[in-house]
Amino acid sequence: MTLRVVVADDQALVRAGFKVLVDSESDLEVVGEAADGDEAVQVTLRTRPDVVLMDVRMPVFDGIEATRRITAAGVPTRVLILTTFDLDEYVYEGLRAGASGFLLKDTPPAQLLDGVRLVAAGEALLAPSVTRRLIEEFAHRPEPRTGANVDLSSLTDREREVLTLVARGRSNAEIANELIVGVATAKTHVSRLLMKLDARDRAQLVVAAYESGLVAPGSA
């Protein structure tokens, strides 16, 4: 199956570079391009790609707002945000807007292509640096979030443990190791969390864990 990709960036040379890279793979295909946030939304709604490679800083409105509008439209498209700095101030808002992950623009080509495949499969790209940035964002907020919109009452004690580990950036294998269970069991717990919390992917689970107060900023 060929994964369909939209490239959104206000620089024509950058778009061209990503298009050549993506189209060089037999299982990937660029089906649309956009030079600003509004165009990114329109092209995505028209072509319904599997993944959008989304730049943050674009004209009309930025990649975060474009991501928010794409998510609100209910299309199954995953958004992979491309940023120049791993400590970009938009990381937190990007995750809340519905992004499935972040990659640096200078990421090695093979890693970027694997990232597209990973996000398309429903996983999330949350590097440790991104998780740290998320924690820092919460730590510096003047008012703590109340968690009013995040209800964890349906979760079992074990599911809360798993959610805590997901929020700390642990992989399924690491979760399994820490809880002394099989990897398949850890994966099942994560799947149940996604269903119970109506989350698109692990990125949204991280946001839910912090906004509910389950995980405190600065916890290891």
Summary of the structure (lengths in Angstrom):
residues: 220
radius of gyration: 17.2
end to end distance: 39.6
largest distance: 50.4
contacts: 700
relative contact order: 0.11
helix: 49%
strand: 13%
